[in-house]
Amino acid sequence: MKARDILSDSKQERCIILAEYIIENNATVRSTAKQFGISKSTVHQDVTSRLEKLNPELHKRVGEVLKKNKEERHIRGGLATKLKYSR
């Protein structure tokens, strides 16, 4: 087995692990990246582009969570600002 094949296998596993985490926890890309110690760009790339090719059904479910998070982000931002200035 080539090193490239092993790398692609680990990327596939990472995509699925990240997707399951996002679905189970209704997590954002940012919180998922922080939890796993990787960049937001990597998480986003994994759960959008790579996952779509690996597991379309899981990709669809993650997309629903990410869409919901995107719709709610202005609320979270407002709460963070309120908390910042109330201290």
PDB file of N, CA, C and O in Angstrom:
ATOM      1  N   MET A   1       0.849  -1.187   0.000  1.00  0.00           N
ATOM      2  CA  MET A   1       0.000   0.000   0.000  1.00  0.00           C
ATOM      3  C   MET A   1       0.885   1.237   0.000  1.00  0.00           C
ATOM      4  O   MET A   1       1.852   1.317   0.758  1.00  0.00           O
ATOM      5  N   LYS A   2       0.557   2.185  -0.839  1.00  0.00           N
ATOM      6  CA  LYS A   2       1.338   3.406  -0.960  1.00  0.00           C
ATOM      7  C   LYS A   2       0.989   4.381   0.162  1.00  0.00           C
ATOM      8  O   LYS A   2      -0.102   4.329   0.731  1.00  0.00           O
ATOM      9  N   ALA A   3       1.919   5.257   0.465  1.00  0.00           N
ATOM     10  CA  ALA A   3       1.692   6.266   1.495  1.00  0.00           C
ATOM     11  C   ALA A   3       0.512   7.159   1.119  1.00  0.00           C
ATOM     12  O   ALA A   3      -0.251   7.595   1.981  1.00  0.00           O
ATOM     13  N   ARG A   4       0.374   7.423  -0.174  1.00  0.00           N
ATOM     14  CA  ARG A   4      -0.735   8.267  -0.627  1.00  0.00           C
ATOM     15  C   ARG A   4      -2.082   7.611  -0.339  1.00  0.00           C
ATOM     16  O   ARG A   4      -3.040   8.297   0.015  1.00  0.00           O
ATOM     17  N   ASP A   5      -2.163   6.286  -0.488  1.00  0.00           N
ATOM     18  CA  ASP A   5      -3.400   5.571  -0.203  1.00  0.00           C
ATOM     19  C   ASP A   5      -3.750   5.635   1.278  1.00  0.00           C
ATOM     20  O   ASP A   5      -4.916   5.783   1.645  1.00  0.00           O
ATOM     21  N   ILE A   6      -2.729   5.523   2.125  1.00  0.00           N
ATOM     22  CA  ILE A   6      -2.959   5.603   3.568  1.00  0.00           C
ATOM     23  C   ILE A   6      -3.464   6.989   3.936  1.00  0.00           C
ATOM     24  O   ILE A   6      -4.390   7.126   4.736  1.00  0.00           O
ATOM     25  N   LEU A   7      -2.862   8.005   3.358  1.00  0.00           N
ATOM     26  CA  LEU A   7      -3.285   9.374   3.623  1.00  0.00           C
ATOM     27  C   LEU A   7      -4.730   9.578   3.205  1.00  0.00           C
ATOM     28  O   LEU A   7      -5.512  10.186   3.935  1.00  0.00           O
ATOM     29  N   SER A   8      -5.081   9.079   2.047  1.00  0.00           N
ATOM     30  CA  SER A   8      -6.457   9.269   1.598  1.00  0.00           C
ATOM     31  C   SER A   8      -7.437   8.495   2.486  1.00  0.00           C
ATOM     32  O   SER A   8      -8.559   8.951   2.708  1.00  0.00           O
ATOM     33  N   ASP A   9      -7.023   7.332   2.995  1.00  0.00           N
ATOM     34  CA  ASP A   9      -7.875   6.578   3.918  1.00  0.00           C
ATOM     35  C   ASP A   9      -8.088   7.370   5.209  1.00  0.00           C
ATOM     36  O   ASP A   9      -9.200   7.414   5.735  1.00  0.00           O
ATOM     37  N   SER A  10      -7.031   7.992   5.717  1.00  0.00           N
ATOM     38  CA  SER A  10      -7.177   8.759   6.959  1.00  0.00           C
ATOM     39  C   SER A  10      -8.040  10.004   6.726  1.00  0.00           C
ATOM     40  O   SER A  10      -8.791  10.409   7.613  1.00  0.00           O
ATOM     41  N   LYS A  11      -7.938  10.606   5.551  1.00  0.00           N
ATOM     42  CA  LYS A  11      -8.789  11.758   5.241  1.00  0.00           C
ATOM     43  C   LYS A  11     -10.248  11.335   5.168  1.00  0.00           C
ATOM     44  O   LYS A  11     -11.136  12.054   5.626  1.00  0.00           O
ATOM     45  N   GLN A  12     -10.491  10.169   4.592  1.00  0.00           N
ATOM     46  CA  GLN A  12     -11.866   9.669   4.503  1.00  0.00           C
ATOM     47  C   GLN A  12     -12.431   9.420   5.895  1.00  0.00           C
ATOM     48  O   GLN A  12     -13.569   9.789   6.184  1.00  0.00           O
ATOM     49  N   GLU A  13     -11.644   8.799   6.746  1.00  0.00           N
ATOM     50  CA  GLU A  13     -12.086   8.544   8.114  1.00  0.00           C
ATOM     51  C   GLU A  13     -12.350   9.853   8.842  1.00  0.00           C
ATOM     52  O   GLU A  13     -13.346   9.988   9.552  1.00  0.00           O
ATOM     53  N   ARG A  14     -11.442  10.825   8.661  1.00  0.00           N
ATOM     54  CA  ARG A  14     -11.601  12.124   9.320  1.00  0.00           C
ATOM     55  C   ARG A  14     -12.885  12.806   8.862  1.00  0.00           C
ATOM     56  O   ARG A  14     -13.591  13.399   9.677  1.00  0.00           O
ATOM     57  N   CYS A  15     -13.195  12.730   7.577  1.00  0.00           N
ATOM     58  CA  CYS A  15     -14.417  13.345   7.053  1.00  0.00           C
ATOM     59  C   CYS A  15     -15.649  12.779   7.758  1.00  0.00           C
ATOM     60  O   CYS A  15     -16.540  13.524   8.167  1.00  0.00           O
ATOM     61  N   ILE A  16     -15.686  11.485   7.891  1.00  0.00           N
ATOM     62  CA  ILE A  16     -16.838  10.827   8.496  1.00  0.00           C
ATOM     63  C   ILE A  16     -16.920  11.147   9.985  1.00  0.00           C
ATOM     64  O   ILE A  16     -18.008  11.407  10.500  1.00  0.00           O
ATOM     65  N   ILE A  17     -15.789  11.130  10.678  1.00  0.00           N
ATOM     66  CA  ILE A  17     -15.767  11.455  12.109  1.00  0.00           C
ATOM     67  C   ILE A  17     -16.245  12.885  12.342  1.00  0.00           C
ATOM     68  O   ILE A  17     -17.059  13.135  13.230  1.00  0.00           O
ATOM     69  N   LEU A  18     -15.742  13.814  11.547  1.00  0.00           N
ATOM     70  CA  LEU A  18     -16.151  15.214  11.687  1.00  0.00           C
ATOM     71  C   LEU A  18     -17.639  15.389  11.404  1.00  0.00           C
ATOM     72  O   LEU A  18     -18.332  16.110  12.122  1.00  0.00           O
ATOM     73  N   ALA A  19     -18.121  14.736  10.367  1.00  0.00           N
ATOM     74  CA  ALA A  19     -19.537  14.846  10.009  1.00  0.00           C
ATOM     75  C   ALA A  19     -20.420  14.301  11.127  1.00  0.00           C
ATOM     76  O   ALA A  19     -21.418  14.922  11.490  1.00  0.00           O
ATOM     77  N   GLU A  20     -20.060  13.156  11.668  1.00  0.00           N
ATOM     78  CA  GLU A  20     -20.853  12.573  12.758  1.00  0.00           C
ATOM     79  C   GLU A  20     -20.842  13.474  13.986  1.00  0.00           C
ATOM     80  O   GLU A  20     -21.862  13.619  14.659  1.00  0.00           O
ATOM     81  N   TYR A  21     -19.700  14.074  14.280  1.00  0.00           N
ATOM     82  CA  TYR A  21     -19.603  14.988  15.418  1.00  0.00           C
ATOM     83  C   TYR A  21     -20.521  16.200  15.217  1.00  0.00           C
ATOM     84  O   TYR A  21     -21.241  16.597  16.133  1.00  0.00           O
ATOM     85  N   ILE A  22     -20.490  16.776  14.029  1.00  0.00           N
ATOM     86  CA  ILE A  22     -21.322  17.949  13.744  1.00  0.00           C
ATOM     87  C   ILE A  22     -22.802  17.601  13.890  1.00  0.00           C
ATOM     88  O   ILE A  22     -23.568  18.373  14.468  1.00  0.00           O
ATOM     89  N   ILE A  23     -23.202  16.453  13.374  1.00  0.00           N
ATOM     90  CA  ILE A  23     -24.607  16.049  13.436  1.00  0.00           C
ATOM     91  C   ILE A  23     -25.035  15.773  14.880  1.00  0.00           C
ATOM     92  O   ILE A  23     -26.079  16.252  15.323  1.00  0.00           O
ATOM     93  N   GLU A  24     -24.232  15.006  15.606  1.00  0.00           N
ATOM     94  CA  GLU A  24     -24.599  14.628  16.973  1.00  0.00           C
ATOM     95  C   GLU A  24     -24.668  15.820  17.913  1.00  0.00           C
ATOM     96  O   GLU A  24     -25.496  15.844  18.823  1.00  0.00           O
ATOM     97  N   ASN A  25     -23.799  16.820  17.702  1.00  0.00           N
ATOM     98  CA  ASN A  25     -23.705  17.942  18.630  1.00  0.00           C
ATOM     99  C   ASN A  25     -24.272  19.248  18.093  1.00  0.00           C
ATOM    100  O   ASN A  25     -24.180  20.281  18.756  1.00  0.00           O
ATOM    101  N   ASN A  26     -24.857  19.213  16.901  1.00  0.00           N
ATOM    102  CA  ASN A  26     -25.300  20.449  16.249  1.00  0.00           C
ATOM    103  C   ASN A  26     -24.178  21.481  16.282  1.00  0.00           C
ATOM    104  O   ASN A  26     -24.415  22.663  16.530  1.00  0.00           O
ATOM    105  N   ALA A  27     -22.968  21.024  16.033  1.00  0.00           N
ATOM    106  CA  ALA A  27     -21.775  21.856  16.178  1.00  0.00           C
ATOM    107  C   ALA A  27     -21.556  22.738  14.960  1.00  0.00           C
ATOM    108  O   ALA A  27     -21.982  22.427  13.848  1.00  0.00           O
ATOM    109  N   THR A  28     -20.882  23.838  15.206  1.00  0.00           N
ATOM    110  CA  THR A  28     -20.470  24.718  14.116  1.00  0.00           C
ATOM    111  C   THR A  28     -19.127  24.240  13.575  1.00  0.00           C
ATOM    112  O   THR A  28     -18.451  23.423  14.200  1.00  0.00           O
ATOM    113  N   VAL A  29     -18.755  24.749  12.427  1.00  0.00           N
ATOM    114  CA  VAL A  29     -17.451  24.417  11.856  1.00  0.00           C
ATOM    115  C   VAL A  29     -16.351  24.880  12.812  1.00  0.00           C
ATOM    116  O   VAL A  29     -15.374  24.164  13.033  1.00  0.00           O
ATOM    117  N   ARG A  30     -16.510  26.060  13.369  1.00  0.00           N
ATOM    118  CA  ARG A  30     -15.514  26.625  14.281  1.00  0.00           C
ATOM    119  C   ARG A  30     -15.354  25.763  15.537  1.00  0.00           C
ATOM    120  O   ARG A  30     -14.230  25.461  15.938  1.00  0.00           O
ATOM    121  N   SER A  31     -16.461  25.370  16.155  1.00  0.00           N
ATOM    122  CA  SER A  31     -16.362  24.560  17.376  1.00  0.00           C
ATOM    123  C   SER A  31     -15.824  23.160  17.083  1.00  0.00           C
ATOM    124  O   SER A  31     -15.126  22.575  17.911  1.00  0.00           O
ATOM    125  N   THR A  32     -16.146  22.626  15.911  1.00  0.00           N
ATOM    126  CA  THR A  32     -15.622  21.318  15.514  1.00  0.00           C
ATOM    127  C   THR A  32     -14.116  21.394  15.312  1.00  0.00           C
ATOM    128  O   THR A  32     -13.379  20.508  15.745  1.00  0.00           O
ATOM    129  N   ALA A  33     -13.663  22.449  14.656  1.00  0.00           N
ATOM    130  CA  ALA A  33     -12.224  22.628  14.430  1.00  0.00           C
ATOM    131  C   ALA A  33     -11.485  22.729  15.760  1.00  0.00           C
ATOM    132  O   ALA A  33     -10.417  22.141  15.932  1.00  0.00           O
ATOM    133  N   LYS A  34     -12.052  23.464  16.681  1.00  0.00           N
ATOM    134  CA  LYS A  34     -11.432  23.625  17.992  1.00  0.00           C
ATOM    135  C   LYS A  34     -11.379  22.291  18.734  1.00  0.00           C
ATOM    136  O   LYS A  34     -10.367  21.961  19.352  1.00  0.00           O
ATOM    137  N   GLN A  35     -12.458  21.531  18.674  1.00  0.00           N
ATOM    138  CA  GLN A  35     -12.536  20.238  19.354  1.00  0.00           C
ATOM    139  C   GLN A  35     -11.479  19.261  18.843  1.00  0.00           C
ATOM    140  O   GLN A  35     -10.888  18.521  19.629  1.00  0.00           O
ATOM    141  N   PHE A  36     -11.238  19.254  17.541  1.00  0.00           N
ATOM    142  CA  PHE A  36     -10.321  18.287  16.938  1.00  0.00           C
ATOM    143  C   PHE A  36      -8.914  18.852  16.701  1.00  0.00           C
ATOM    144  O   PHE A  36      -8.023  18.129  16.255  1.00  0.00           O
ATOM    145  N   GLY A  37      -8.717  20.129  16.996  1.00  0.00           N
ATOM    146  CA  GLY A  37      -7.399  20.730  16.863  1.00  0.00           C
ATOM    147  C   GLY A  37      -6.935  20.870  15.427  1.00  0.00           C
ATOM    148  O   GLY A  37      -5.749  20.717  15.134  1.00  0.00           O
ATOM    149  N   ILE A  38      -7.870  21.161  14.528  1.00  0.00           N
ATOM    150  CA  ILE A  38      -7.542  21.376  13.125  1.00  0.00           C
ATOM    151  C   ILE A  38      -8.142  22.699  12.680  1.00  0.00           C
ATOM    152  O   ILE A  38      -8.907  23.314  13.422  1.00  0.00           O
ATOM    153  N   SER A  39      -7.805  23.138  11.490  1.00  0.00           N
ATOM    154  CA  SER A  39      -8.284  24.447  11.034  1.00  0.00           C
ATOM    155  C   SER A  39      -9.743  24.382  10.576  1.00  0.00           C
ATOM    156  O   SER A  39     -10.256  23.325  10.207  1.00  0.00           O
ATOM    157  N   LYS A  40     -10.389  25.546  10.611  1.00  0.00           N
ATOM    158  CA  LYS A  40     -11.764  25.652  10.129  1.00  0.00           C
ATOM    159  C   LYS A  40     -11.835  25.308   8.655  1.00  0.00           C
ATOM    160  O   LYS A  40     -12.800  24.697   8.196  1.00  0.00           O
ATOM    161  N   SER A  41     -10.815  25.699   7.918  1.00  0.00           N
ATOM    162  CA  SER A  41     -10.778  25.414   6.477  1.00  0.00           C
ATOM    163  C   SER A  41     -10.780  23.916   6.217  1.00  0.00           C
ATOM    164  O   SER A  41     -11.465  23.437   5.314  1.00  0.00           O
ATOM    165  N   THR A  42     -10.013  23.180   7.008  1.00  0.00           N
ATOM    166  CA  THR A  42      -9.947  21.729   6.851  1.00  0.00           C
ATOM    167  C   THR A  42     -11.293  21.089   7.148  1.00  0.00           C
ATOM    168  O   THR A  42     -11.748  20.214   6.410  1.00  0.00           O
ATOM    169  N   VAL A  43     -11.932  21.526   8.230  1.00  0.00           N
ATOM    170  CA  VAL A  43     -13.250  20.980   8.580  1.00  0.00           C
ATOM    171  C   VAL A  43     -14.236  21.265   7.457  1.00  0.00           C
ATOM    172  O   VAL A  43     -14.963  20.374   7.017  1.00  0.00           O
ATOM    173  N   HIS A  44     -14.257  22.498   7.001  1.00  0.00           N
ATOM    174  CA  HIS A  44     -15.203  22.878   5.956  1.00  0.00           C
ATOM    175  C   HIS A  44     -14.963  22.081   4.673  1.00  0.00           C
ATOM    176  O   HIS A  44     -15.907  21.590   4.054  1.00  0.00           O
ATOM    177  N   GLN A  45     -13.705  21.960   4.282  1.00  0.00           N
ATOM    178  CA  GLN A  45     -13.346  21.197   3.078  1.00  0.00           C
ATOM    179  C   GLN A  45     -13.781  19.734   3.215  1.00  0.00           C
ATOM    180  O   GLN A  45     -14.323  19.145   2.280  1.00  0.00           O
ATOM    181  N   ASP A  46     -13.534  19.161   4.397  1.00  0.00           N
ATOM    182  CA  ASP A  46     -13.874  17.757   4.634  1.00  0.00           C
ATOM    183  C   ASP A  46     -15.379  17.505   4.564  1.00  0.00           C
ATOM    184  O   ASP A  46     -15.823  16.556   3.917  1.00  0.00           O
ATOM    185  N   VAL A  47     -16.161  18.352   5.230  1.00  0.00           N
ATOM    186  CA  VAL A  47     -17.601  18.066   5.330  1.00  0.00           C
ATOM    187  C   VAL A  47     -18.408  18.598   4.157  1.00  0.00           C
ATOM    188  O   VAL A  47     -19.605  18.326   4.065  1.00  0.00           O
ATOM    189  N   THR A  48     -17.781  19.349   3.261  1.00  0.00           N
ATOM    190  CA  THR A  48     -18.511  19.779   2.077  1.00  0.00           C
ATOM    191  C   THR A  48     -18.027  19.011   0.855  1.00  0.00           C
ATOM    192  O   THR A  48     -18.757  18.179   0.317  1.00  0.00           O
ATOM    193  N   SER A  49     -16.824  19.280   0.421  1.00  0.00           N
ATOM    194  CA  SER A  49     -16.326  18.681  -0.828  1.00  0.00           C
ATOM    195  C   SER A  49     -16.048  17.188  -0.722  1.00  0.00           C
ATOM    196  O   SER A  49     -16.597  16.390  -1.481  1.00  0.00           O
ATOM    197  N   ARG A  50     -15.201  16.822   0.213  1.00  0.00           N
ATOM    198  CA  ARG A  50     -14.776  15.419   0.296  1.00  0.00           C
ATOM    199  C   ARG A  50     -15.911  14.493   0.701  1.00  0.00           C
ATOM    200  O   ARG A  50     -16.059  13.406   0.142  1.00  0.00           O
ATOM    201  N   LEU A  51     -16.708  14.916   1.665  1.00  0.00           N
ATOM    202  CA  LEU A  51     -17.786  14.055   2.162  1.00  0.00           C
ATOM    203  C   LEU A  51     -18.850  13.813   1.100  1.00  0.00           C
ATOM    204  O   LEU A  51     -19.460  12.744   1.067  1.00  0.00           O
ATOM    205  N   GLU A  52     -19.076  14.780   0.244  1.00  0.00           N
ATOM    206  CA  GLU A  52     -20.073  14.637  -0.817  1.00  0.00           C
ATOM    207  C   GLU A  52     -19.751  13.444  -1.715  1.00  0.00           C
ATOM    208  O   GLU A  52     -20.652  12.739  -2.170  1.00  0.00           O
ATOM    209  N   LYS A  53     -18.477  13.229  -1.963  1.00  0.00           N
ATOM    210  CA  LYS A  53     -18.053  12.107  -2.802  1.00  0.00           C
ATOM    211  C   LYS A  53     -18.064  10.785  -2.039  1.00  0.00           C
ATOM    212  O   LYS A  53     -18.326   9.731  -2.618  1.00  0.00           O
ATOM    213  N   LEU A  54     -17.780  10.844  -0.741  1.00  0.00           N
ATOM    214  CA  LEU A  54     -17.694   9.634   0.081  1.00  0.00           C
ATOM    215  C   LEU A  54     -19.056   9.079   0.475  1.00  0.00           C
ATOM    216  O   LEU A  54     -19.336   7.892   0.312  1.00  0.00           O
ATOM    217  N   ASN A  55     -19.898   9.971   1.000  1.00  0.00           N
ATOM    218  CA  ASN A  55     -21.156   9.531   1.584  1.00  0.00           C
ATOM    219  C   ASN A  55     -22.211  10.627   1.370  1.00  0.00           C
ATOM    220  O   ASN A  55     -22.376  11.498   2.225  1.00  0.00           O
ATOM    221  N   PRO A  56     -22.917  10.590   0.250  1.00  0.00           N
ATOM    222  CA  PRO A  56     -23.883  11.654  -0.065  1.00  0.00           C
ATOM    223  C   PRO A  56     -24.980  11.839   0.986  1.00  0.00           C
ATOM    224  O   PRO A  56     -25.413  12.965   1.233  1.00  0.00           O
ATOM    225  N   GLU A  57     -25.428  10.761   1.598  1.00  0.00           N
ATOM    226  CA  GLU A  57     -26.488  10.867   2.609  1.00  0.00           C
ATOM    227  C   GLU A  57     -25.986  11.611   3.847  1.00  0.00           C
ATOM    228  O   GLU A  57     -26.677  12.486   4.367  1.00  0.00           O
ATOM    229  N   LEU A  58     -24.798  11.268   4.315  1.00  0.00           N
ATOM    230  CA  LEU A  58     -24.200  11.948   5.464  1.00  0.00           C
ATOM    231  C   LEU A  58     -23.918  13.410   5.117  1.00  0.00           C
ATOM    232  O   LEU A  58     -24.096  14.296   5.953  1.00  0.00           O
ATOM    233  N   HIS A  59     -23.484  13.655   3.896  1.00  0.00           N
ATOM    234  CA  HIS A  59     -23.239  15.020   3.430  1.00  0.00           C
ATOM    235  C   HIS A  59     -24.514  15.851   3.498  1.00  0.00           C
ATOM    236  O   HIS A  59     -24.483  17.015   3.897  1.00  0.00           O
ATOM    237  N   LYS A  60     -25.613  15.260   3.114  1.00  0.00           N
ATOM    238  CA  LYS A  60     -26.897  15.966   3.145  1.00  0.00           C
ATOM    239  C   LYS A  60     -27.281  16.335   4.579  1.00  0.00           C
ATOM    240  O   LYS A  60     -27.736  17.448   4.840  1.00  0.00           O
ATOM    241  N   ARG A  61     -27.095  15.400   5.495  1.00  0.00           N
ATOM    242  CA  ARG A  61     -27.444  15.650   6.905  1.00  0.00           C
ATOM    243  C   ARG A  61     -26.554  16.731   7.514  1.00  0.00           C
ATOM    244  O   ARG A  61     -27.035  17.582   8.263  1.00  0.00           O
ATOM    245  N   VAL A  62     -25.264  16.702   7.196  1.00  0.00           N
ATOM    246  CA  VAL A  62     -24.350  17.741   7.694  1.00  0.00           C
ATOM    247  C   VAL A  62     -24.740  19.085   7.099  1.00  0.00           C
ATOM    248  O   VAL A  62     -24.716  20.102   7.793  1.00  0.00           O
ATOM    249  N   GLY A  63     -25.094  19.099   5.832  1.00  0.00           N
ATOM    250  CA  GLY A  63     -25.499  20.335   5.178  1.00  0.00           C
ATOM    251  C   GLY A  63     -26.688  20.988   5.857  1.00  0.00           C
ATOM    252  O   GLY A  63     -26.761  22.214   5.944  1.00  0.00           O
ATOM    253  N   GLU A  64     -27.624  20.174   6.342  1.00  0.00           N
ATOM    254  CA  GLU A  64     -28.786  20.711   7.052  1.00  0.00           C
ATOM    255  C   GLU A  64     -28.373  21.383   8.355  1.00  0.00           C
ATOM    256  O   GLU A  64     -28.877  22.456   8.690  1.00  0.00           O
ATOM    257  N   VAL A  65     -27.455  20.756   9.094  1.00  0.00           N
ATOM    258  CA  VAL A  65     -26.972  21.341  10.351  1.00  0.00           C
ATOM    259  C   VAL A  65     -26.212  22.634  10.070  1.00  0.00           C
ATOM    260  O   VAL A  65     -26.407  23.634  10.760  1.00  0.00           O
ATOM    261  N   LEU A  66     -25.348  22.612   9.059  1.00  0.00           N
ATOM    262  CA  LEU A  66     -24.577  23.810   8.740  1.00  0.00           C
ATOM    263  C   LEU A  66     -25.476  24.946   8.263  1.00  0.00           C
ATOM    264  O   LEU A  66     -25.222  26.112   8.568  1.00  0.00           O
ATOM    265  N   LYS A  67     -26.519  24.610   7.521  1.00  0.00           N
ATOM    266  CA  LYS A  67     -27.468  25.633   7.060  1.00  0.00           C
ATOM    267  C   LYS A  67     -28.174  26.271   8.255  1.00  0.00           C
ATOM    268  O   LYS A  67     -28.331  27.490   8.322  1.00  0.00           O
ATOM    269  N   LYS A  68     -28.593  25.431   9.188  1.00  0.00           N
ATOM    270  CA  LYS A  68     -29.261  25.935  10.395  1.00  0.00           C
ATOM    271  C   LYS A  68     -28.313  26.836  11.182  1.00  0.00           C
ATOM    272  O   LYS A  68     -28.713  27.901  11.653  1.00  0.00           O
ATOM    273  N   ASN A  69     -27.063  26.412  11.325  1.00  0.00           N
ATOM    274  CA  ASN A  69     -26.079  27.220  12.048  1.00  0.00           C
ATOM    275  C   ASN A  69     -25.852  28.559  11.357  1.00  0.00           C
ATOM    276  O   ASN A  69     -25.710  29.586  12.019  1.00  0.00           O
ATOM    277  N   LYS A  70     -25.818  28.548  10.043  1.00  0.00           N
ATOM    278  CA  LYS A  70     -25.602  29.791   9.299  1.00  0.00           C
ATOM    279  C   LYS A  70     -26.770  30.757   9.506  1.00  0.00           C
ATOM    280  O   LYS A  70     -26.574  31.967   9.618  1.00  0.00           O
ATOM    281  N   GLU A  71     -27.980  30.212   9.555  1.00  0.00           N
ATOM    282  CA  GLU A  71     -29.159  31.050   9.758  1.00  0.00           C
ATOM    283  C   GLU A  71     -29.190  31.657  11.167  1.00  0.00           C
ATOM    284  O   GLU A  71     -29.762  32.727  11.374  1.00  0.00           O
ATOM    285  N   GLU A  72     -28.569  30.965  12.132  1.00  0.00           N
ATOM    286  CA  GLU A  72     -28.611  31.419  13.527  1.00  0.00           C
ATOM    287  C   GLU A  72     -27.376  32.202  13.950  1.00  0.00           C
ATOM    288  O   GLU A  72     -27.324  32.683  15.082  1.00  0.00           O
ATOM    289  N   ARG A  73     -26.393  32.344  13.089  1.00  0.00           N
ATOM    290  CA  ARG A  73     -25.125  32.923  13.533  1.00  0.00           C
ATOM    291  C   ARG A  73     -25.240  34.367  13.984  1.00  0.00           C
ATOM    292  O   ARG A  73     -24.491  34.795  14.862  1.00  0.00           O
ATOM    293  N   HIS A  74     -26.161  35.132  13.404  1.00  0.00           N
ATOM    294  CA  HIS A  74     -26.309  36.522  13.833  1.00  0.00           C
ATOM    295  C   HIS A  74     -26.813  36.598  15.273  1.00  0.00           C
ATOM    296  O   HIS A  74     -26.503  37.547  15.994  1.00  0.00           O
ATOM    297  N   ILE A  75     -27.583  35.606  15.685  1.00  0.00           N
ATOM    298  CA  ILE A  75     -28.078  35.567  17.065  1.00  0.00           C
ATOM    299  C   ILE A  75     -26.927  35.262  18.022  1.00  0.00           C
ATOM    300  O   ILE A  75     -26.785  35.910  19.059  1.00  0.00           O
ATOM    301  N   ARG A  76     -26.106  34.269  17.667  1.00  0.00           N
ATOM    302  CA  ARG A  76     -24.960  33.928  18.517  1.00  0.00           C
ATOM    303  C   ARG A  76     -23.988  35.100  18.628  1.00  0.00           C
ATOM    304  O   ARG A  76     -23.427  35.352  19.695  1.00  0.00           O
ATOM    305  N   GLY A  77     -23.796  35.810  17.522  1.00  0.00           N
ATOM    306  CA  GLY A  77     -22.902  36.972  17.539  1.00  0.00           C
ATOM    307  C   GLY A  77     -23.420  38.059  18.449  1.00  0.00           C
ATOM    308  O   GLY A  77     -22.654  38.678  19.187  1.00  0.00           O
ATOM    309  N   GLY A  78     -24.710  38.293  18.402  1.00  0.00           N
ATOM    310  CA  GLY A  78     -25.321  39.297  19.270  1.00  0.00           C
ATOM    311  C   GLY A  78     -25.212  38.925  20.738  1.00  0.00           C
ATOM    312  O   GLY A  78     -24.961  39.786  21.581  1.00  0.00           O
ATOM    313  N   LEU A  79     -25.397  37.666  21.047  1.00  0.00           N
ATOM    314  CA  LEU A  79     -25.274  37.209  22.431  1.00  0.00           C
ATOM    315  C   LEU A  79     -23.842  37.325  22.926  1.00  0.00           C
ATOM    316  O   LEU A  79     -23.610  37.678  24.082  1.00  0.00           O
ATOM    317  N   ALA A  80     -22.888  37.031  22.066  1.00  0.00           N
ATOM    318  CA  ALA A  80     -21.472  37.142  22.446  1.00  0.00           C
ATOM    319  C   ALA A  80     -21.111  38.595  22.736  1.00  0.00           C
ATOM    320  O   ALA A  80     -20.379  38.878  23.684  1.00  0.00           O
ATOM    321  N   THR A  81     -21.621  39.508  21.926  1.00  0.00           N
ATOM    322  CA  THR A  81     -21.352  40.936  22.138  1.00  0.00           C
ATOM    323  C   THR A  81     -21.992  41.397  23.440  1.00  0.00           C
ATOM    324  O   THR A  81     -21.384  42.138  24.212  1.00  0.00           O
ATOM    325  N   LYS A  82     -23.209  40.959  23.676  1.00  0.00           N
ATOM    326  CA  LYS A  82     -23.915  41.338  24.909  1.00  0.00           C
ATOM    327  C   LYS A  82     -23.142  40.841  26.129  1.00  0.00           C
ATOM    328  O   LYS A  82     -22.972  41.574  27.104  1.00  0.00           O
ATOM    329  N   LEU A  83     -22.682  39.611  26.072  1.00  0.00           N
ATOM    330  CA  LEU A  83     -21.913  39.042  27.181  1.00  0.00           C
ATOM    331  C   LEU A  83     -20.599  39.790  27.390  1.00  0.00           C
ATOM    332  O   LEU A  83     -20.189  40.031  28.525  1.00  0.00           O
ATOM    333  N   LYS A  84     -19.946  40.153  26.300  1.00  0.00           N
ATOM    334  CA  LYS A  84     -18.667  40.865  26.379  1.00  0.00           C
ATOM    335  C   LYS A  84     -18.809  42.181  27.135  1.00  0.00           C
ATOM    336  O   LYS A  84     -17.978  42.504  27.984  1.00  0.00           O
ATOM    337  N   TYR A  85     -19.851  42.937  26.831  1.00  0.00           N
ATOM    338  CA  TYR A  85     -20.004  44.252  27.421  1.00  0.00           C
ATOM    339  C   TYR A  85     -20.744  44.244  28.754  1.00  0.00           C
ATOM    340  O   TYR A  85     -20.788  45.264  29.442  1.00  0.00           O
ATOM    341  N   SER A  86     -21.318  43.115  29.123  1.00  0.00           N
ATOM    342  CA  SER A  86     -22.004  43.052  30.420  1.00  0.00           C
ATOM    343  C   SER A  86     -21.030  42.700  31.546  1.00  0.00           C
ATOM    344  O   SER A  86     -21.388  42.762  32.722  1.00  0.00           O
ATOM    345  N   ARG A  87     -19.800  42.332  31.184  1.00  0.00           N
ATOM    346  CA  ARG A  87     -18.809  41.969  32.221  1.00  0.00           C
ATOM    347  C   ARG A  87     -18.213  43.182  32.864  1.00  0.00           C
ATOM    348  O   ARG A  87     -17.368  43.058  33.750  1.00  0.00           O
TER     349      ARG A  87
END
